[in-house]
């Protein structure tokens, strides 16, 4: 190494990277831009401040539902079946609760079947047929 030392006087430029999208939205950055007189564009998001999911476009479905006039209801227990269950239960001298216990269902279910409020379930009807020893289906 020689005793001769030189200094390098070339300017060194240190640059900050351009602000990213999040930094541009930062309150400080926006205020600084306002002070500098730069143009600031504010864009309101279409669903901002509402309690709607981004995908909830209900207009089509709503119109379809409004146009729908068909009255839909679940099948109920037919009168013949109600009477057949009651008659078979009485013949066996069972209460609704006892019958329910035999077929492992809640007493409420037997009550609903006998009052005609239940939606017929083939599995339950099968259990009732077995427990009461009668045929409840296939009369039509």
PyMOL commands that set and color helices and strands:
alter all, ss='L'
color gray80, all
select helices_A, chain A and resi 21-25+27-36+59-67+79-91+96-102+107-115+122-132
alter helices_A, ss='H'
color red, helices_A
deselect
rebuild
show_as cartoon
